[in-house]
Amino acid sequence: MFVPNLAVVEDMDKFRYSVKSNRRIKSVAVARVFKKTGGYIFQLGIVNFLEQLILNLFLVLHCYNRETQLM
């Protein structure tokens, strides 16, 4: 049975800044997260938006069909 090497890689950037520059660390950390995963977060938002749009369009079509049947 093959077991992949799942070594935990430690981020060496945490030693770059001193403790007194916490504001800088916070903004740098947020910028890094969005730099690495910004595209994924954006695509996930677009997918959720389009899913809700499609569901609403199906609801409009269903209501239209019900109205035409009742008329």
CHARMM-style PDB file with segment names, atoms N, HN, CA, C and O in Angstrom:
ATOM      1  N   MET     1       0.839  -1.176   0.000  1.00  0.00      PROA
ATOM      2  CA  MET     1       0.000   0.000   0.000  1.00  0.00      PROA
ATOM      3  C   MET     1       0.887   1.243   0.000  1.00  0.00      PROA
ATOM      4  O   MET     1       1.807   1.357   0.809  1.00  0.00      PROA
ATOM      5  N   PHE     2       0.604   2.170  -0.912  1.00  0.00      PROA
ATOM      6  HN  PHE     2      -0.144   2.077  -1.569  1.00  0.00      PROA
ATOM      7  CA  PHE     2       1.400   3.390  -1.052  1.00  0.00      PROA
ATOM      8  C   PHE     2       0.853   4.478  -0.147  1.00  0.00      PROA
ATOM      9  O   PHE     2      -0.334   4.796  -0.206  1.00  0.00      PROA
ATOM     10  N   VAL     3       1.704   5.049   0.688  1.00  0.00      PROA
ATOM     11  HN  VAL     3       2.668   4.790   0.736  1.00  0.00      PROA
ATOM     12  CA  VAL     3       1.321   6.155   1.566  1.00  0.00      PROA
ATOM     13  C   VAL     3       2.099   7.384   1.111  1.00  0.00      PROA
ATOM     14  O   VAL     3       3.329   7.383   1.163  1.00  0.00      PROA
ATOM     15  N   PRO     4       1.402   8.445   0.661  1.00  0.00      PROA
ATOM     16  CA  PRO     4       2.126   9.637   0.199  1.00  0.00      PROA
ATOM     17  C   PRO     4       2.783  10.366   1.362  1.00  0.00      PROA
ATOM     18  O   PRO     4       2.340  10.268   2.507  1.00  0.00      PROA
ATOM     19  N   ASN     5       3.832  11.087   1.053  1.00  0.00      PROA
ATOM     20  HN  ASN     5       4.192  11.166   0.123  1.00  0.00      PROA
ATOM     21  CA  ASN     5       4.531  11.869   2.058  1.00  0.00      PROA
ATOM     22  C   ASN     5       3.759  13.163   2.297  1.00  0.00      PROA
ATOM     23  O   ASN     5       3.783  14.071   1.466  1.00  0.00      PROA
ATOM     24  N   LEU     6       3.082  13.240   3.423  1.00  0.00      PROA
ATOM     25  HN  LEU     6       3.062  12.502   4.098  1.00  0.00      PROA
ATOM     26  CA  LEU     6       2.252  14.399   3.742  1.00  0.00      PROA
ATOM     27  C   LEU     6       2.926  15.244   4.820  1.00  0.00      PROA
ATOM     28  O   LEU     6       2.377  15.440   5.904  1.00  0.00      PROA
ATOM     29  N   ALA     7       4.104  15.732   4.513  1.00  0.00      PROA
ATOM     30  HN  ALA     7       4.550  15.572   3.632  1.00  0.00      PROA
ATOM     31  CA  ALA     7       4.829  16.551   5.473  1.00  0.00      PROA
ATOM     32  C   ALA     7       4.196  17.938   5.567  1.00  0.00      PROA
ATOM     33  O   ALA     7       3.783  18.512   4.560  1.00  0.00      PROA
ATOM     34  N   VAL     8       4.126  18.464   6.780  1.00  0.00      PROA
ATOM     35  HN  VAL     8       4.462  17.998   7.598  1.00  0.00      PROA
ATOM     36  CA  VAL     8       3.582  19.794   7.003  1.00  0.00      PROA
ATOM     37  C   VAL     8       4.696  20.802   6.750  1.00  0.00      PROA
ATOM     38  O   VAL     8       5.760  20.737   7.366  1.00  0.00      PROA
ATOM     39  N   VAL     9       4.438  21.731   5.839  1.00  0.00      PROA
ATOM     40  HN  VAL     9       3.574  21.783   5.339  1.00  0.00      PROA
ATOM     41  CA  VAL     9       5.429  22.756   5.515  1.00  0.00      PROA
ATOM     42  C   VAL     9       5.123  23.992   6.340  1.00  0.00      PROA
ATOM     43  O   VAL     9       4.006  24.508   6.312  1.00  0.00      PROA
ATOM     44  N   GLU    10       6.110  24.459   7.065  1.00  0.00      PROA
ATOM     45  HN  GLU    10       7.018  24.040   7.088  1.00  0.00      PROA
ATOM     46  CA  GLU    10       5.910  25.621   7.923  1.00  0.00      PROA
ATOM     47  C   GLU    10       6.176  26.896   7.134  1.00  0.00      PROA
ATOM     48  O   GLU    10       7.128  26.972   6.357  1.00  0.00      PROA
ATOM     49  N   ASP    11       5.324  27.894   7.342  1.00  0.00      PROA
ATOM     50  HN  ASP    11       4.551  27.832   7.972  1.00  0.00      PROA
ATOM     51  CA  ASP    11       5.474  29.174   6.650  1.00  0.00      PROA
ATOM     52  C   ASP    11       6.592  29.967   7.314  1.00  0.00      PROA
ATOM     53  O   ASP    11       6.485  30.361   8.475  1.00  0.00      PROA
ATOM     54  N   MET    12       7.653  30.191   6.571  1.00  0.00      PROA
ATOM     55  HN  MET    12       7.740  29.871   5.628  1.00  0.00      PROA
ATOM     56  CA  MET    12       8.804  30.890   7.129  1.00  0.00      PROA
ATOM     57  C   MET    12       8.581  32.406   7.204  1.00  0.00      PROA
ATOM     58  O   MET    12       9.366  33.108   7.840  1.00  0.00      PROA
ATOM     59  N   ASP    13       7.548  32.907   6.578  1.00  0.00      PROA
ATOM     60  HN  ASP    13       6.910  32.336   6.061  1.00  0.00      PROA
ATOM     61  CA  ASP    13       7.276  34.341   6.624  1.00  0.00      PROA
ATOM     62  C   ASP    13       6.815  34.805   8.003  1.00  0.00      PROA
ATOM     63  O   ASP    13       6.834  36.002   8.291  1.00  0.00      PROA
ATOM     64  N   LYS    14       6.407  33.879   8.846  1.00  0.00      PROA
ATOM     65  HN  LYS    14       6.392  32.907   8.611  1.00  0.00      PROA
ATOM     66  CA  LYS    14       5.955  34.302  10.171  1.00  0.00      PROA
ATOM     67  C   LYS    14       7.110  34.830  11.012  1.00  0.00      PROA
ATOM     68  O   LYS    14       6.887  35.537  11.995  1.00  0.00      PROA
ATOM     69  N   PHE    15       8.339  34.496  10.635  1.00  0.00      PROA
ATOM     70  HN  PHE    15       8.520  33.922   9.837  1.00  0.00      PROA
ATOM     71  CA  PHE    15       9.486  35.009  11.366  1.00  0.00      PROA
ATOM     72  C   PHE    15      10.009  36.317  10.776  1.00  0.00      PROA
ATOM     73  O   PHE    15      10.943  36.905  11.320  1.00  0.00      PROA
ATOM     74  N   ARG    16       9.428  36.774   9.686  1.00  0.00      PROA
ATOM     75  HN  ARG    16       8.669  36.296   9.244  1.00  0.00      PROA
ATOM     76  CA  ARG    16       9.934  37.959   9.002  1.00  0.00      PROA
ATOM     77  C   ARG    16       9.619  39.251   9.754  1.00  0.00      PROA
ATOM     78  O   ARG    16      10.428  40.180   9.752  1.00  0.00      PROA
ATOM     79  N   TYR    17       8.473  39.318  10.385  1.00  0.00      PROA
ATOM     80  HN  TYR    17       7.816  38.564  10.386  1.00  0.00      PROA
ATOM     81  CA  TYR    17       8.034  40.548  11.032  1.00  0.00      PROA
ATOM     82  C   TYR    17       8.118  40.412  12.550  1.00  0.00      PROA
ATOM     83  O   TYR    17       7.941  39.328  13.105  1.00  0.00      PROA
ATOM     84  N   SER    18       8.389  41.524  13.198  1.00  0.00      PROA
ATOM     85  HN  SER    18       8.533  42.405  12.748  1.00  0.00      PROA
ATOM     86  CA  SER    18       8.428  41.503  14.659  1.00  0.00      PROA
ATOM     87  C   SER    18       7.000  41.571  15.203  1.00  0.00      PROA
ATOM     88  O   SER    18       6.047  41.816  14.465  1.00  0.00      PROA
ATOM     89  N   VAL    19       6.882  41.351  16.489  1.00  0.00      PROA
ATOM     90  HN  VAL    19       7.656  41.152  17.089  1.00  0.00      PROA
ATOM     91  CA  VAL    19       5.562  41.325  17.117  1.00  0.00      PROA
ATOM     92  C   VAL    19       4.914  42.704  17.096  1.00  0.00      PROA
ATOM     93  O   VAL    19       3.688  42.802  17.034  1.00  0.00      PROA
ATOM     94  N   LYS    20       5.702  43.763  17.147  1.00  0.00      PROA
ATOM     95  HN  LYS    20       6.698  43.684  17.198  1.00  0.00      PROA
ATOM     96  CA  LYS    20       5.117  45.102  17.213  1.00  0.00      PROA
ATOM     97  C   LYS    20       4.518  45.566  15.896  1.00  0.00      PROA
ATOM     98  O   LYS    20       3.883  46.619  15.859  1.00  0.00      PROA
ATOM     99  N   SER    21       4.697  44.822  14.817  1.00  0.00      PROA
ATOM    100  HN  SER    21       5.213  43.966  14.847  1.00  0.00      PROA
ATOM    101  CA  SER    21       4.100  45.217  13.538  1.00  0.00      PROA
ATOM    102  C   SER    21       2.887  44.343  13.206  1.00  0.00      PROA
ATOM    103  O   SER    21       2.767  43.828  12.094  1.00  0.00      PROA
ATOM    104  N   ASN    22       1.995  44.186  14.177  1.00  0.00      PROA
ATOM    105  HN  ASN    22       2.092  44.604  15.080  1.00  0.00      PROA
ATOM    106  CA  ASN    22       0.829  43.328  13.987  1.00  0.00      PROA
ATOM    107  C   ASN    22      -0.121  43.857  12.921  1.00  0.00      PROA
ATOM    108  O   ASN    22      -0.735  43.072  12.199  1.00  0.00      PROA
ATOM    109  N   ARG    23      -0.251  45.170  12.814  1.00  0.00      PROA
ATOM    110  HN  ARG    23       0.248  45.808  13.401  1.00  0.00      PROA
ATOM    111  CA  ARG    23      -1.138  45.718  11.782  1.00  0.00      PROA
ATOM    112  C   ARG    23      -0.631  45.360  10.396  1.00  0.00      PROA
ATOM    113  O   ARG    23      -1.419  45.026   9.511  1.00  0.00      PROA
ATOM    114  N   ARG    24       0.651  45.426  10.208  1.00  0.00      PROA
ATOM    115  HN  ARG    24       1.291  45.697  10.927  1.00  0.00      PROA
ATOM    116  CA  ARG    24       1.235  45.083   8.909  1.00  0.00      PROA
ATOM    117  C   ARG    24       1.047  43.597   8.622  1.00  0.00      PROA
ATOM    118  O   ARG    24       0.732  43.214   7.496  1.00  0.00      PROA
ATOM    119  N   ILE    25       1.238  42.770   9.628  1.00  0.00      PROA
ATOM    120  HN  ILE    25       1.494  43.081  10.543  1.00  0.00      PROA
ATOM    121  CA  ILE    25       1.076  41.325   9.433  1.00  0.00      PROA
ATOM    122  C   ILE    25      -0.352  41.008   9.020  1.00  0.00      PROA
ATOM    123  O   ILE    25      -0.573  40.180   8.137  1.00  0.00      PROA
ATOM    124  N   LYS    26      -1.328  41.663   9.654  1.00  0.00      PROA
ATOM    125  HN  LYS    26      -1.149  42.336  10.371  1.00  0.00      PROA
ATOM    126  CA  LYS    26      -2.727  41.396   9.335  1.00  0.00      PROA
ATOM    127  C   LYS    26      -3.031  41.735   7.881  1.00  0.00      PROA
ATOM    128  O   LYS    26      -3.660  40.942   7.180  1.00  0.00      PROA
ATOM    129  N   SER    27      -2.590  42.906   7.420  1.00  0.00      PROA
ATOM    130  HN  SER    27      -2.079  43.550   7.989  1.00  0.00      PROA
ATOM    131  CA  SER    27      -2.878  43.288   6.040  1.00  0.00      PROA
ATOM    132  C   SER    27      -2.118  42.416   5.052  1.00  0.00      PROA
ATOM    133  O   SER    27      -2.644  42.086   3.990  1.00  0.00      PROA
ATOM    134  N   VAL    28      -0.901  42.042   5.383  1.00  0.00      PROA
ATOM    135  HN  VAL    28      -0.474  42.310   6.246  1.00  0.00      PROA
ATOM    136  CA  VAL    28      -0.124  41.166   4.496  1.00  0.00      PROA
ATOM    137  C   VAL    28      -0.763  39.795   4.438  1.00  0.00      PROA
ATOM    138  O   VAL    28      -0.839  39.194   3.366  1.00  0.00      PROA
ATOM    139  N   ALA    29      -1.228  39.285   5.580  1.00  0.00      PROA
ATOM    140  HN  ALA    29      -1.167  39.773   6.450  1.00  0.00      PROA
ATOM    141  CA  ALA    29      -1.847  37.964   5.604  1.00  0.00      PROA
ATOM    142  C   ALA    29      -3.119  37.944   4.770  1.00  0.00      PROA
ATOM    143  O   ALA    29      -3.343  36.995   4.018  1.00  0.00      PROA
ATOM    144  N   VAL    30      -3.953  38.964   4.887  1.00  0.00      PROA
ATOM    145  HN  VAL    30      -3.771  39.735   5.498  1.00  0.00      PROA
ATOM    146  CA  VAL    30      -5.185  39.014   4.099  1.00  0.00      PROA
ATOM    147  C   VAL    30      -4.859  39.115   2.616  1.00  0.00      PROA
ATOM    148  O   VAL    30      -5.504  38.474   1.787  1.00  0.00      PROA
ATOM    149  N   ALA    31      -3.852  39.925   2.286  1.00  0.00      PROA
ATOM    150  HN  ALA    31      -3.328  40.446   2.960  1.00  0.00      PROA
ATOM    151  CA  ALA    31      -3.466  40.055   0.877  1.00  0.00      PROA
ATOM    152  C   ALA    31      -2.951  38.731   0.325  1.00  0.00      PROA
ATOM    153  O   ALA    31      -3.237  38.392  -0.823  1.00  0.00      PROA
ATOM    154  N   ARG    32      -2.205  37.986   1.115  1.00  0.00      PROA
ATOM    155  HN  ARG    32      -1.972  38.262   2.048  1.00  0.00      PROA
ATOM    156  CA  ARG    32      -1.699  36.684   0.655  1.00  0.00      PROA
ATOM    157  C   ARG    32      -2.824  35.688   0.451  1.00  0.00      PROA
ATOM    158  O   ARG    32      -2.820  34.924  -0.515  1.00  0.00      PROA
ATOM    159  N   VAL    33      -3.786  35.697   1.360  1.00  0.00      PROA
ATOM    160  HN  VAL    33      -3.789  36.318   2.144  1.00  0.00      PROA
ATOM    161  CA  VAL    33      -4.908  34.762   1.222  1.00  0.00      PROA
ATOM    162  C   VAL    33      -5.663  35.046  -0.061  1.00  0.00      PROA
ATOM    163  O   VAL    33      -5.973  34.119  -0.808  1.00  0.00      PROA
ATOM    164  N   PHE    34      -5.967  36.315  -0.335  1.00  0.00      PROA
ATOM    165  HN  PHE    34      -5.715  37.069   0.272  1.00  0.00      PROA
ATOM    166  CA  PHE    34      -6.720  36.626  -1.542  1.00  0.00      PROA
ATOM    167  C   PHE    34      -5.877  36.472  -2.794  1.00  0.00      PROA
ATOM    168  O   PHE    34      -6.408  36.224  -3.876  1.00  0.00      PROA
ATOM    169  N   LYS    35      -4.565  36.617  -2.655  1.00  0.00      PROA
ATOM    170  HN  LYS    35      -4.133  36.818  -1.776  1.00  0.00      PROA
ATOM    171  CA  LYS    35      -3.701  36.396  -3.810  1.00  0.00      PROA
ATOM    172  C   LYS    35      -3.688  34.920  -4.179  1.00  0.00      PROA
ATOM    173  O   LYS    35      -3.684  34.571  -5.360  1.00  0.00      PROA
ATOM    174  N   LYS    36      -3.682  34.059  -3.175  1.00  0.00      PROA
ATOM    175  HN  LYS    36      -3.686  34.343  -2.216  1.00  0.00      PROA
ATOM    176  CA  LYS    36      -3.630  32.621  -3.424  1.00  0.00      PROA
ATOM    177  C   LYS    36      -4.995  32.054  -3.783  1.00  0.00      PROA
ATOM    178  O   LYS    36      -5.094  31.204  -4.668  1.00  0.00      PROA
ATOM    179  N   THR    37      -6.051  32.508  -3.113  1.00  0.00      PROA
ATOM    180  HN  THR    37      -5.971  33.199  -2.394  1.00  0.00      PROA
ATOM    181  CA  THR    37      -7.366  31.886  -3.280  1.00  0.00      PROA
ATOM    182  C   THR    37      -8.421  32.841  -3.812  1.00  0.00      PROA
ATOM    183  O   THR    37      -9.603  32.499  -3.839  1.00  0.00      PROA
ATOM    184  N   GLY    38      -8.019  34.026  -4.233  1.00  0.00      PROA
ATOM    185  HN  GLY    38      -7.058  34.304  -4.211  1.00  0.00      PROA
ATOM    186  CA  GLY    38      -8.999  35.014  -4.691  1.00  0.00      PROA
ATOM    187  C   GLY    38      -9.800  34.532  -5.877  1.00  0.00      PROA
ATOM    188  O   GLY    38     -11.013  34.732  -5.936  1.00  0.00      PROA
ATOM    189  N   GLY    39      -9.126  33.895  -6.829  1.00  0.00      PROA
ATOM    190  HN  GLY    39      -8.140  33.732  -6.782  1.00  0.00      PROA
ATOM    191  CA  GLY    39      -9.836  33.372  -8.008  1.00  0.00      PROA
ATOM    192  C   GLY    39     -10.856  32.321  -7.626  1.00  0.00      PROA
ATOM    193  O   GLY    39     -11.963  32.299  -8.164  1.00  0.00      PROA
ATOM    194  N   TYR    40     -10.489  31.445  -6.694  1.00  0.00      PROA
ATOM    195  HN  TYR    40      -9.589  31.463  -6.257  1.00  0.00      PROA
ATOM    196  CA  TYR    40     -11.415  30.398  -6.253  1.00  0.00      PROA
ATOM    197  C   TYR    40     -12.614  30.999  -5.538  1.00  0.00      PROA
ATOM    198  O   TYR    40     -13.749  30.586  -5.773  1.00  0.00      PROA
ATOM    199  N   ILE    41     -12.367  31.977  -4.664  1.00  0.00      PROA
ATOM    200  HN  ILE    41     -11.445  32.312  -4.473  1.00  0.00      PROA
ATOM    201  CA  ILE    41     -13.467  32.619  -3.940  1.00  0.00      PROA
ATOM    202  C   ILE    41     -14.403  33.325  -4.914  1.00  0.00      PROA
ATOM    203  O   ILE    41     -15.623  33.248  -4.771  1.00  0.00      PROA
ATOM    204  N   PHE    42     -13.836  34.012  -5.902  1.00  0.00      PROA
ATOM    205  HN  PHE    42     -12.844  34.075  -6.018  1.00  0.00      PROA
ATOM    206  CA  PHE    42     -14.646  34.699  -6.903  1.00  0.00      PROA
ATOM    207  C   PHE    42     -15.471  33.707  -7.714  1.00  0.00      PROA
ATOM    208  O   PHE    42     -16.659  33.936  -7.937  1.00  0.00      PROA
ATOM    209  N   GLN    43     -14.860  32.608  -8.159  1.00  0.00      PROA
ATOM    210  HN  GLN    43     -13.895  32.422  -7.977  1.00  0.00      PROA
ATOM    211  CA  GLN    43     -15.584  31.601  -8.933  1.00  0.00      PROA
ATOM    212  C   GLN    43     -16.687  30.962  -8.107  1.00  0.00      PROA
ATOM    213  O   GLN    43     -17.772  30.694  -8.623  1.00  0.00      PROA
ATOM    214  N   LEU    44     -16.422  30.716  -6.833  1.00  0.00      PROA
ATOM    215  HN  LEU    44     -15.540  30.934  -6.414  1.00  0.00      PROA
ATOM    216  CA  LEU    44     -17.438  30.139  -5.963  1.00  0.00      PROA
ATOM    217  C   LEU    44     -18.623  31.090  -5.816  1.00  0.00      PROA
ATOM    218  O   LEU    44     -19.772  30.649  -5.800  1.00  0.00      PROA
ATOM    219  N   GLY    45     -18.352  32.391  -5.708  1.00  0.00      PROA
ATOM    220  HN  GLY    45     -17.418  32.749  -5.720  1.00  0.00      PROA
ATOM    221  CA  GLY    45     -19.425  33.371  -5.628  1.00  0.00      PROA
ATOM    222  C   GLY    45     -20.234  33.428  -6.909  1.00  0.00      PROA
ATOM    223  O   GLY    45     -21.461  33.519  -6.866  1.00  0.00      PROA
ATOM    224  N   ILE    46     -19.555  33.376  -8.060  1.00  0.00      PROA
ATOM    225  HN  ILE    46     -18.558  33.302  -8.096  1.00  0.00      PROA
ATOM    226  CA  ILE    46     -20.258  33.387  -9.348  1.00  0.00      PROA
ATOM    227  C   ILE    46     -21.136  32.152  -9.482  1.00  0.00      PROA
ATOM    228  O   ILE    46     -22.273  32.244  -9.944  1.00  0.00      PROA
ATOM    229  N   VAL    47     -20.614  30.996  -9.081  1.00  0.00      PROA
ATOM    230  HN  VAL    47     -19.691  30.921  -8.706  1.00  0.00      PROA
ATOM    231  CA  VAL    47     -21.399  29.754  -9.175  1.00  0.00      PROA
ATOM    232  C   VAL    47     -22.640  29.838  -8.299  1.00  0.00      PROA
ATOM    233  O   VAL    47     -23.726  29.450  -8.730  1.00  0.00      PROA
ATOM    234  N   ASN    48     -22.497  30.337  -7.075  1.00  0.00      PROA
ATOM    235  HN  ASN    48     -21.615  30.652  -6.724  1.00  0.00      PROA
ATOM    236  CA  ASN    48     -23.660  30.470  -6.190  1.00  0.00      PROA
ATOM    237  C   ASN    48     -24.673  31.463  -6.754  1.00  0.00      PROA
ATOM    238  O   ASN    48     -25.879  31.228  -6.679  1.00  0.00      PROA
ATOM    239  N   PHE    49     -24.192  32.570  -7.316  1.00  0.00      PROA
ATOM    240  HN  PHE    49     -23.212  32.761  -7.376  1.00  0.00      PROA
ATOM    241  CA  PHE    49     -25.084  33.557  -7.908  1.00  0.00      PROA
ATOM    242  C   PHE    49     -25.859  32.952  -9.080  1.00  0.00      PROA
ATOM    243  O   PHE    49     -27.075  33.119  -9.174  1.00  0.00      PROA
ATOM    244  N   LEU    50     -25.164  32.257  -9.964  1.00  0.00      PROA
ATOM    245  HN  LEU    50     -24.176  32.121  -9.887  1.00  0.00      PROA
ATOM    246  CA  LEU    50     -25.831  31.667 -11.125  1.00  0.00      PROA
ATOM    247  C   LEU    50     -26.804  30.565 -10.708  1.00  0.00      PROA
ATOM    248  O   LEU    50     -27.852  30.395 -11.331  1.00  0.00      PROA
ATOM    249  N   GLU    51     -26.465  29.822  -9.668  1.00  0.00      PROA
ATOM    250  HN  GLU    51     -25.614  29.960  -9.162  1.00  0.00      PROA
ATOM    251  CA  GLU    51     -27.372  28.793  -9.171  1.00  0.00      PROA
ATOM    252  C   GLU    51     -28.677  29.418  -8.678  1.00  0.00      PROA
ATOM    253  O   GLU    51     -29.760  28.921  -8.987  1.00  0.00      PROA
ATOM    254  N   GLN    52     -28.578  30.502  -7.916  1.00  0.00      PROA
ATOM    255  HN  GLN    52     -27.698  30.906  -7.664  1.00  0.00      PROA
ATOM    256  CA  GLN    52     -29.782  31.174  -7.438  1.00  0.00      PROA
ATOM    257  C   GLN    52     -30.575  31.777  -8.595  1.00  0.00      PROA
ATOM    258  O   GLN    52     -31.806  31.747  -8.580  1.00  0.00      PROA
ATOM    259  N   LEU    53     -29.894  32.318  -9.587  1.00  0.00      PROA
ATOM    260  HN  LEU    53     -28.894  32.343  -9.600  1.00  0.00      PROA
ATOM    261  CA  LEU    53     -30.556  32.879 -10.751  1.00  0.00      PROA
ATOM    262  C   LEU    53     -31.323  31.806 -11.524  1.00  0.00      PROA
ATOM    263  O   LEU    53     -32.459  32.028 -11.942  1.00  0.00      PROA
ATOM    264  N   ILE    54     -30.706  30.658 -11.709  1.00  0.00      PROA
ATOM    265  HN  ILE    54     -29.783  30.477 -11.370  1.00  0.00      PROA
ATOM    266  CA  ILE    54     -31.366  29.557 -12.428  1.00  0.00      PROA
ATOM    267  C   ILE    54     -32.576  29.058 -11.648  1.00  0.00      PROA
ATOM    268  O   ILE    54     -33.626  28.796 -12.234  1.00  0.00      PROA
ATOM    269  N   LEU    55     -32.437  28.925 -10.333  1.00  0.00      PROA
ATOM    270  HN  LEU    55     -31.584  29.138  -9.856  1.00  0.00      PROA
ATOM    271  CA  LEU    55     -33.582  28.478  -9.526  1.00  0.00      PROA
ATOM    272  C   LEU    55     -34.732  29.474  -9.607  1.00  0.00      PROA
ATOM    273  O   LEU    55     -35.892  29.075  -9.701  1.00  0.00      PROA
ATOM    274  N   ASN    56     -34.421  30.758  -9.572  1.00  0.00      PROA
ATOM    275  HN  ASN    56     -33.478  31.082  -9.496  1.00  0.00      PROA
ATOM    276  CA  ASN    56     -35.473  31.773  -9.673  1.00  0.00      PROA
ATOM    277  C   ASN    56     -36.131  31.749 -11.053  1.00  0.00      PROA
ATOM    278  O   ASN    56     -37.343  31.937 -11.162  1.00  0.00      PROA
ATOM    279  N   LEU    57     -35.353  31.522 -12.098  1.00  0.00      PROA
ATOM    280  HN  LEU    57     -34.368  31.370 -12.010  1.00  0.00      PROA
ATOM    281  CA  LEU    57     -35.939  31.438 -13.435  1.00  0.00      PROA
ATOM    282  C   LEU    57     -36.850  30.219 -13.569  1.00  0.00      PROA
ATOM    283  O   LEU    57     -37.910  30.296 -14.189  1.00  0.00      PROA
ATOM    284  N   PHE    58     -36.435  29.100 -12.988  1.00  0.00      PROA
ATOM    285  HN  PHE    58     -35.573  29.038 -12.484  1.00  0.00      PROA
ATOM    286  CA  PHE    58     -37.311  27.914 -12.995  1.00  0.00      PROA
ATOM    287  C   PHE    58     -38.598  28.182 -12.225  1.00  0.00      PROA
ATOM    288  O   PHE    58     -39.667  27.716 -12.619  1.00  0.00      PROA
ATOM    289  N   LEU    59     -38.499  28.925 -11.137  1.00  0.00      PROA
ATOM    290  HN  LEU    59     -37.631  29.303 -10.817  1.00  0.00      PROA
ATOM    291  CA  LEU    59     -39.690  29.268 -10.368  1.00  0.00      PROA
ATOM    292  C   LEU    59     -40.629  30.160 -11.184  1.00  0.00      PROA
ATOM    293  O   LEU    59     -41.846  29.982 -11.139  1.00  0.00      PROA
ATOM    294  N   VAL    60     -40.073  31.110 -11.920  1.00  0.00      PROA
ATOM    295  HN  VAL    60     -39.085  31.255 -11.956  1.00  0.00      PROA
ATOM    296  CA  VAL    60     -40.892  31.975 -12.776  1.00  0.00      PROA
ATOM    297  C   VAL    60     -41.573  31.147 -13.855  1.00  0.00      PROA
ATOM    298  O   VAL    60     -42.759  31.336 -14.123  1.00  0.00      PROA
ATOM    299  N   LEU    61     -40.837  30.234 -14.473  1.00  0.00      PROA
ATOM    300  HN  LEU    61     -39.873  30.081 -14.255  1.00  0.00      PROA
ATOM    301  CA  LEU    61     -41.439  29.376 -15.503  1.00  0.00      PROA
ATOM    302  C   LEU    61     -42.543  28.491 -14.924  1.00  0.00      PROA
ATOM    303  O   LEU    61     -43.591  28.314 -15.544  1.00  0.00      PROA
ATOM    304  N   HSD    62     -42.308  27.949 -13.756  1.00  0.00      PROA
ATOM    305  HN  HSD    62     -41.456  28.093 -13.252  1.00  0.00      PROA
ATOM    306  CA  HSD    62     -43.315  27.096 -13.114  1.00  0.00      PROA
ATOM    307  C   HSD    62     -44.583  27.900 -12.802  1.00  0.00      PROA
ATOM    308  O   HSD    62     -45.698  27.445 -13.054  1.00  0.00      PROA
ATOM    309  N   CYS    63     -44.391  29.098 -12.253  1.00  0.00      PROA
ATOM    310  HN  CYS    63     -43.485  29.468 -12.049  1.00  0.00      PROA
ATOM    311  CA  CYS    63     -45.564  29.937 -11.940  1.00  0.00      PROA
ATOM    312  C   CYS    63     -46.304  30.340 -13.214  1.00  0.00      PROA
ATOM    313  O   CYS    63     -47.533  30.391 -13.222  1.00  0.00      PROA
ATOM    314  N   TYR    64     -45.576  30.625 -14.279  1.00  0.00      PROA
ATOM    315  HN  TYR    64     -44.577  30.583 -14.272  1.00  0.00      PROA
ATOM    316  CA  TYR    64     -46.208  30.980 -15.557  1.00  0.00      PROA
ATOM    317  C   TYR    64     -47.026  29.794 -16.086  1.00  0.00      PROA
ATOM    318  O   TYR    64     -48.155  29.970 -16.544  1.00  0.00      PROA
ATOM    319  N   ASN    65     -46.463  28.612 -16.022  1.00  0.00      PROA
ATOM    320  HN  ASN    65     -45.546  28.469 -15.650  1.00  0.00      PROA
ATOM    321  CA  ASN    65     -47.198  27.418 -16.490  1.00  0.00      PROA
ATOM    322  C   ASN    65     -48.438  27.159 -15.649  1.00  0.00      PROA
ATOM    323  O   ASN    65     -49.479  26.779 -16.185  1.00  0.00      PROA
ATOM    324  N   ARG    66     -48.340  27.361 -14.323  1.00  0.00      PROA
ATOM    325  HN  ARG    66     -47.494  27.669 -13.887  1.00  0.00      PROA
ATOM    326  CA  ARG    66     -49.513  27.185 -13.456  1.00  0.00      PROA
ATOM    327  C   ARG    66     -50.593  28.207 -13.781  1.00  0.00      PROA
ATOM    328  O   ARG    66     -51.778  27.875 -13.800  1.00  0.00      PROA
ATOM    329  N   GLU    67     -50.187  29.453 -14.038  1.00  0.00      PROA
ATOM    330  HN  GLU    67     -49.224  29.722 -14.023  1.00  0.00      PROA
ATOM    331  CA  GLU    67     -51.167  30.495 -14.380  1.00  0.00      PROA
ATOM    332  C   GLU    67     -51.863  30.184 -15.700  1.00  0.00      PROA
ATOM    333  O   GLU    67     -53.074  30.368 -15.825  1.00  0.00      PROA
ATOM    334  N   THR    68     -51.104  29.718 -16.677  1.00  0.00      PROA
ATOM    335  HN  THR    68     -50.121  29.570 -16.576  1.00  0.00      PROA
ATOM    336  CA  THR    68     -51.722  29.414 -17.970  1.00  0.00      PROA
ATOM    337  C   THR    68     -52.658  28.212 -17.868  1.00  0.00      PROA
ATOM    338  O   THR    68     -53.664  28.148 -18.576  1.00  0.00      PROA
ATOM    339  N   GLN    69     -52.338  27.272 -17.004  1.00  0.00      PROA
ATOM    340  HN  GLN    69     -51.522  27.323 -16.429  1.00  0.00      PROA
ATOM    341  CA  GLN    69     -53.243  26.122 -16.796  1.00  0.00      PROA
ATOM    342  C   GLN    69     -54.520  26.551 -16.101  1.00  0.00      PROA
ATOM    343  O   GLN    69     -55.589  26.023 -16.408  1.00  0.00      PROA
ATOM    344  N   LEU    70     -54.442  27.471 -15.196  1.00  0.00      PROA
ATOM    345  HN  LEU    70     -53.573  27.900 -14.947  1.00  0.00      PROA
ATOM    346  CA  LEU    70     -55.613  27.918 -14.466  1.00  0.00      PROA
ATOM    347  C   LEU    70     -56.523  28.812 -15.307  1.00  0.00      PROA
ATOM    348  O   LEU    70     -57.727  28.880 -15.061  1.00  0.00      PROA
ATOM    349  N   MET    71     -55.963  29.480 -16.277  1.00  0.00      PROA
ATOM    350  HN  MET    71     -54.985  29.425 -16.478  1.00  0.00      PROA
ATOM    351  CA  MET    71     -56.775  30.393 -17.116  1.00  0.00      PROA
ATOM    352  C   MET    71     -57.647  29.656 -18.060  1.00  0.00      PROA
ATOM    353  OT1 MET    71     -58.386  30.273 -18.828  1.00  0.00      PROA
TER     354      MET     71
END
